[in-house]
Amino acid sequence: MTGNLLSLAIWLPIVAGLIVLATGSDKNAPAARWLALMGALVSFLVTIPLYTGFDTFHGGMQFTEMKPWVESLNINYHLGVDGLSMLFVILNSFTTLLVVLAGWQVIQKRVAQYMAAFLIMSGLINGAFAAMDAILFYAFFEAMLIPMYLIIGVWGGARRVYASVKFFLYTLLGSLLTLVAFIYLYYQSGGSFEIAAFQRLPLTMGAQTMLLIAFFFAFAVKVPMWPVHTWLPDAHVEAPTGGSMVLAAITLKLGAYGFLRFVLPILPDASREYAWLMIALSLVAVVYIGMVALVQTDMKKLVAYSSISHMGFVTLGFFMFGGLTGRELNSWAVEGALVQMISHGFVSAAMFFCIGVMYDRVHSRKIADYGGVANKMPIFASFMMLFAMANSGLPATSGFVGEFMVVLGAVQVNFWYALAGATTLIFGAAYTLWMYKRVIFGEVANQNVAELKDVNKREFLILAVLAIAVLGMGLYPAPFTEVMHQSVNDLIWQASQTKLN
């Protein structure tokens, strides 16, 4: 069974989604919900052996599967995970389980289609993280856009069509350049789409630069990096709660993962040459977008901008070249960025779920429409306080660990990078706690707030699970860092080599 774990992680949720879809109309909504929950739970349980059976001393690909797909073009169904990707497969399946629970009572129309879209998307995302063939990666990377497009466009807010089309066009057009890059590398490698073959190719500086541009547009849009970030706030604001949770917790990570899997190991010389640009764009995201978040009046938009700022911290960590030769990535910064990606998955999902809990009751995301929520929802207010603190980077929460490691690494490379990056802790605390104060504290502001009821058992379960994840990772991050350590070392070695021929 261990030989097919990744296929199960990909195809189980997709098959479960198709079964849920087959339940049809809303007359069968209870059956659709329970089938979706069972499918999501089994799909999550299947991913756990990826962690328990992972060899932390081995940095290469594990749980590999290889079958011919399109033999005439040498395209293979080739799967595998290492310390850079395995945790994201588990995080994705975990988030999907929470999303099914989050939409349990909230979604009343087209229930089967809603649940099926998330399950199918979960399988496709797992495929993108596990793919070791470039065309297989591209197929999963593009296919996952369709369920998210439908989730925003069908179950979203008033401007859902605009937001879904903008999301789709931004991410699709960026990705098309990646396909061109893959085809170029295919011919350069003598007819192979294997990502490992691409990583061994000698390339001129000119070729590396052009390929970097192609990869940048696909992955920077997905992260999203400044200035190609404008689709994200619209998508978040209009998406249903589950859509925002998956978008922030998982899909943004695919863009950052692309830099790790393709840009740094395949284009090491260009990565070093243009690291200053990547660092500059990342710092603009951290500082400028942090200030943009400060002036938001919509809670969802504020947390969306917060996501952009925190993901800027991730890309900052990935391009910290230093060391004695100036050619080596800083291991603290890279591992810190990976930890930040996992933490952001927990914290952003929790923040969007908290906003969804309030929206389900008041039907408003405006900060001005709240005030004094703690008087009516003390349990909810306590959970949201924890997640707000994690979003601010408070020590003992997961939000602190990754940011601390990136700053630690950045100090070793350039003090000023570290100083500018560390402002995220100041801005993060400012916009998150400012929002929390206005929404949660004070006197009961209006009749809508006066009628609020505290969280039910289902909501409490979701909040409690996320709280355990945030505190567990914050207090003891070793289970996360030890599985990525060897793979990070291998990546650092690859990125320090030259491919100029």
Residue pairs with C-beta under 8 A, 6 or more apart in sequence:
1 8
2 49
2 53
2 63
3 63
3 65
4 65
5 46
5 47
5 49
5 50
5 63
6 50
6 63
6 65
6 79
6 80
6 81
6 89
6 126
6 130
7 65
7 79
8 46
9 43
9 46
9 47
9 50
9 89
9 93
9 123
9 126
9 130
10 79
10 123
10 124
10 126
10 127
10 130
11 123
12 39
12 42
12 43
12 46
12 123
13 39
13 40
13 43
13 93
13 96
13 119
13 120
13 122
13 123
13 126
14 119
14 120
14 123
14 124
15 39
16 35
16 36
16 38
16 39
16 40
16 42
16 43
16 119
17 36
17 39
17 115
17 116
17 117
17 118
17 119
17 120
17 122
17 123
18 116
18 120
19 35
19 39
20 32
20 35
20 36
20 39
20 112
20 115
20 116
20 119
21 112
21 113
21 116
22 112
23 31
23 32
23 35
23 112
24 112
25 112
26 108
26 109
26 110
26 111
26 112
28 112
29 108
29 111
29 112
32 111
32 112
32 115
32 116
33 100
33 104
33 111
33 115
35 115
36 100
36 115
36 116
36 118
36 119
37 97
37 100
37 101
37 104
39 119
40 93
40 96
40 97
40 99
40 100
40 118
40 119
40 122
41 97
43 93
43 96
43 97
43 119
43 122
43 123
44 90
44 93
44 94
44 96
44 97
46 93
47 89
47 90
47 93
47 94
47 126
48 90
50 63
50 81
50 86
50 89
50 90
51 86
51 87
51 90
51 483
53 63
54 62
54 83
54 86
54 483
55 62
56 83
56 482
56 483
56 485
56 486
57 486
58 486
59 82
59 83
59 486
59 487
59 489
59 490
60 82
60 490
61 80
61 81
61 82
61 132
62 80
62 81
62 82
62 86
63 79
63 80
63 81
64 78
64 79
64 80
64 132
65 77
65 78
65 79
65 80
66 76
66 77
66 78
66 79
67 76
67 77
67 78
68 76
68 77
69 75
69 76
69 77
69 133
69 136
70 135
73 135
73 191
73 193
74 191
74 192
74 193
75 133
75 135
75 136
75 193
76 133
76 136
76 193
76 194
77 133
77 136
78 131
78 132
78 133
78 136
78 194
79 127
79 130
79 131
79 132
79 136
80 130
80 132
81 89
81 129
81 130
82 487
82 490
83 483
83 484
83 485
83 486
83 487
83 488
84 257
84 260
84 261
84 338
84 484
84 487
84 488
84 491
85 129
85 130
85 257
85 261
86 483
87 338
87 342
87 480
87 483
87 484
88 129
88 250
88 253
88 257
88 341
88 342
89 126
89 129
89 130
91 249
91 250
91 253
91 342
91 345
92 122
92 125
92 126
92 129
92 250
93 122
93 126
95 245
95 246
95 249
95 250
95 345
95 349
96 118
96 119
96 121
96 122
96 246
98 245
98 349
98 353
98 462
98 465
98 466
99 118
99 242
99 245
99 246
100 115
100 118
100 119
100 242
101 458
101 461
101 462
102 241
102 242
102 245
102 353
102 356
102 462
103 114
103 115
103 118
103 240
103 241
103 242
104 458
105 458
106 240
106 241
106 356
106 360
107 114
107 115
107 155
107 240
107 242
110 154
110 155
113 150
113 154
114 151
114 154
114 155
114 240
114 242
117 147
117 148
117 150
117 151
118 147
118 151
118 242
118 246
120 147
121 144
121 147
121 148
121 151
121 246
124 140
124 143
124 144
124 147
125 140
125 144
125 250
125 251
125 254
127 136
127 139
127 140
128 137
128 140
128 141
128 144
128 254
129 254
129 257
131 137
131 140
131 195
132 194
132 195
132 196
133 193
133 194
133 195
134 182
134 185
134 186
134 193
134 194
134 195
134 198
135 182
135 193
136 193
137 195
138 175
138 178
138 179
138 182
141 175
141 178
141 254
142 172
142 175
144 251
144 254
145 167
145 168
145 171
145 172
148 167
148 243
148 246
148 247
148 251
149 164
149 167
149 168
150 164
151 239
151 240
151 242
151 243
152 160
152 163
152 164
152 167
152 235
152 238
152 239
152 240
152 243
153 160
153 161
153 163
153 164
153 165
154 160
155 239
155 240
155 243
156 163
156 164
156 238
156 239
156 240
156 243
157 163
157 237
157 238
157 239
158 238
159 234
159 237
159 238
160 238
160 239
162 234
162 238
163 231
163 234
163 235
163 237
163 238
163 239
164 235
164 238
166 231
166 234
166 235
167 231
167 234
167 235
170 221
170 228
170 231
171 221
171 222
171 231
173 217
174 217
174 218
174 219
174 220
174 221
174 222
174 228
175 218
177 213
177 214
177 215
177 217
177 218
178 214
178 215
178 217
178 218
180 214
181 211
181 214
181 215
182 193
184 207
184 211
185 198
185 201
185 211
185 266
186 192
186 193
188 201
188 203
188 207
189 197
189 198
189 201
195 261
195 262
198 262
198 266
199 265
199 266
199 494
201 266
201 499
202 499
202 500
202 501
203 211
203 266
203 267
203 269
203 499
203 500
203 501
204 500
204 501
205 269
205 270
205 273
205 500
208 267
208 269
208 270
208 499
209 270
209 273
209 274
211 266
211 267
211 270
212 263
212 267
212 270
212 271
212 274
215 258
215 259
215 262
215 263
215 267
216 263
217 228
218 255
218 258
219 255
219 256
219 258
219 259
219 262
219 263
220 228
220 255
220 281
221 228
221 231
221 255
222 251
222 252
222 254
222 255
222 258
223 229
223 252
223 255
223 256
223 311
223 314
223 315
224 231
224 232
224 252
224 255
224 308
224 311
225 281
225 282
225 285
225 311
225 312
225 315
226 281
226 284
226 285
226 288
226 289
226 308
226 312
227 281
229 285
229 289
229 308
232 247
232 252
232 304
232 307
232 308
233 301
233 304
233 305
235 243
235 247
235 304
236 244
236 247
236 248
236 300
236 301
236 303
236 304
236 307
236 352
237 298
237 300
237 301
237 304
237 365
239 247
240 356
241 352
241 353
241 355
241 356
241 359
241 360
244 300
244 304
244 352
244 355
244 356
245 348
245 349
245 352
245 353
246 349
248 303
248 304
248 307
248 344
248 345
248 348
248 349
248 352
249 344
249 345
249 346
249 348
249 349
250 345
252 307
252 311
252 344
253 341
253 344
253 345
256 311
256 314
256 315
256 318
256 337
256 341
259 315
259 318
260 318
260 491
263 271
264 271
264 318
264 329
264 491
264 494
264 495
265 491
265 494
265 495
267 499
268 494
268 495
268 496
268 497
268 498
268 499
269 498
269 499
269 500
271 319
271 321
271 495
272 321
272 326
272 327
272 495
275 319
275 320
275 321
278 315
278 318
278 319
279 316
279 319
279 320
279 417
281 312
281 315
282 312
282 313
282 315
282 316
282 319
282 421
283 312
283 316
283 417
283 420
283 421
284 312
285 308
285 309
285 311
285 312
285 315
286 309
286 312
286 313
286 316
286 420
286 421
286 423
286 424
286 427
287 420
287 423
287 424
287 427
289 305
289 308
289 309
289 312
290 305
290 306
290 309
290 423
290 424
290 427
290 428
290 430
290 431
291 427
292 305
293 302
293 305
293 306
293 309
293 427
293 431
294 427
294 430
294 431
294 434
296 302
296 305
296 367
296 431
297 366
297 367
297 368
298 365
298 366
298 367
299 355
299 358
299 365
299 366
299 367
299 435
299 439
300 352
300 355
300 365
301 365
302 367
302 431
302 435
303 348
303 351
303 352
303 355
303 391
305 431
306 348
306 351
306 391
306 428
306 431
306 432
307 344
307 348
309 424
309 427
309 428
310 340
310 344
310 348
310 391
310 424
310 428
311 344
312 424
313 337
313 340
313 402
313 403
313 406
313 421
313 424
314 337
314 340
314 341
314 344
315 337
316 333
316 337
316 406
316 410
316 417
316 421
317 330
317 333
317 334
317 336
317 337
317 340
317 405
317 406
317 409
317 410
318 329
318 333
318 334
318 337
319 329
320 329
320 330
320 333
320 334
320 406
320 409
320 410
320 413
320 417
321 327
321 328
321 329
321 330
321 413
321 495
322 328
322 329
322 330
322 412
322 413
322 414
323 330
323 496
325 496
327 496
328 492
328 495
328 496
329 491
329 492
329 495
329 496
330 409
330 410
330 412
330 413
331 409
331 488
331 489
331 492
332 405
332 406
332 408
332 409
332 412
333 405
333 406
333 408
333 409
333 410
333 413
334 409
334 488
334 491
334 492
335 405
335 481
335 484
335 485
335 488
336 401
336 402
336 403
336 404
336 405
336 406
336 407
336 408
336 409
337 402
337 406
338 402
338 484
338 488
339 398
339 401
339 402
339 405
339 473
339 477
339 480
339 481
340 401
340 402
340 403
340 405
340 406
341 402
342 398
342 402
342 473
342 480
343 390
343 398
343 399
343 401
343 402
343 470
343 473
344 399
344 402
346 390
346 398
346 466
346 469
346 470
346 473
347 387
347 390
347 391
347 397
347 398
347 399
347 470
348 391
349 466
350 383
350 387
350 390
350 463
350 466
350 467
350 470
351 387
351 388
351 391
353 462
353 463
353 466
354 380
354 383
354 384
354 387
354 463
355 365
357 380
357 455
357 459
358 370
358 373
358 439
359 365
361 448
361 452
361 453
362 369
362 370
362 448
362 449
362 452
364 370
364 448
367 435
367 438
367 439
368 438
369 445
369 446
369 448
370 438
370 439
370 440
370 445
370 449
371 438
371 439
371 441
371 442
371 443
371 444
371 445
371 446
371 449
372 440
372 441
372 442
372 443
372 444
372 445
372 449
373 380
373 381
373 439
373 440
373 449
373 452
374 381
374 440
374 441
375 443
375 444
375 449
376 444
376 449
376 450
376 451
376 452
376 453
376 454
377 452
377 453
377 454
377 455
378 454
379 454
379 455
379 460
380 454
380 455
380 459
380 463
381 440
383 455
383 463
383 464
383 467
384 436
384 440
385 436
385 440
386 397
386 467
386 470
386 471
387 466
387 467
387 470
388 432
388 433
388 435
388 436
389 397
389 399
390 397
390 398
390 399
390 400
390 470
390 474
391 399
391 428
391 432
392 399
392 425
392 428
392 429
392 432
392 433
393 399
393 400
393 403
393 404
393 424
393 425
393 428
393 429
394 400
395 404
395 474
396 471
396 474
396 475
397 470
397 471
397 474
398 469
398 470
398 471
398 472
398 473
398 474
398 477
399 428
399 470
399 474
400 474
401 473
401 474
401 477
403 422
403 424
403 425
406 421
407 418
407 421
407 422
410 417
410 418
410 421
411 418
444 450
455 463
473 480
